[in-house]
Amino acid sequence: MAQALHWQKSTFSGGAEGNACVELAAAAVPAALHLRESDTPDAALTAPPVALAHLLAGIRGGLGPQRTTSKTFF
């Protein structure tokens, strides 16, 4: 049986009405973090905590999407 996730709204989403916010849920086994936009709750990004930490560090450090000619992104 799938584990029920407890979604939490990001504090950066503001208090506006509507579904314009980012939500996060954590799963214990296996250790994973889930991110989704509230307006598309059926589509979520799932990653191990260390991968998400690297992504956030890159974003905070100013790294953005890179143009590539290859079809391999990882």
C-alpha positions in Angstrom: 0.0 0.0 0.0 1.3 3.5 -0.8 2.2 5.7 2.0 -0.1 8.8 2.5 1.9 12.0 2.2 1.3 15.1 4.3 1.7 18.1 1.9 2.9 21.4 3.3 2.7 24.8 1.6 5.9 26.7 1.0 6.2 29.9 3.1 7.4 31.6 0.0 4.1 31.0 -1.7 2.4 34.0 0.0 -1.1 34.3 1.2 -2.9 34.9 -2.1 -6.1 33.1 -2.9 -6.0 30.4 -5.5 -3.7 27.5 -6.2 -0.4 29.4 -6.9 1.9 27.7 -4.4 4.5 25.0 -4.1 4.0 22.1 -1.7 6.5 19.7 -0.1 6.0 16.3 1.4 8.5 13.9 3.0 8.5 10.1 2.9 10.4 8.1 5.4 10.9 4.8 3.6 12.4 5.1 1.2 13.8 8.5 2.1 12.4 10.9 -0.5 11.1 14.4 -0.8 8.2 15.2 -3.1 7.5 18.6 -4.6 4.4 19.7 -6.5 2.5 22.8 -7.6 -0.9 23.1 -6.0 -2.6 23.7 -9.3 -1.3 20.4 -10.7 -1.3 18.1 -7.6 -1.1 14.9 -9.7 2.3 15.8 -11.0 5.1 15.7 -8.4 8.9 15.7 -8.5 10.3 13.0 -6.3 14.0 13.0 -5.3 16.2 11.7 -2.5 17.0 14.5 0.0 20.6 14.9 -1.0 19.7 15.4 -4.7 17.1 18.1 -3.8 19.7 19.8 -1.5 22.1 19.9 -4.5 19.4 21.4 -6.7 18.5 24.1 -4.2 22.2 24.9 -3.6 22.6 25.4 -7.3 19.6 27.6 -7.6 20.8 29.7 -4.7 24.2 29.9 -6.2 22.8 31.3 -9.4 23.1 28.3 -11.6 20.3 28.1 -14.0 19.2 26.0 -17.0 22.1 25.3 -19.4 21.7 25.0 -23.1 22.9 21.6 -24.4 23.1 19.9 -27.7 22.9 16.5 -26.1 19.7 14.7 -25.3 21.3 13.3 -22.1 20.6 15.7 -19.2 22.0 13.6 -16.3 
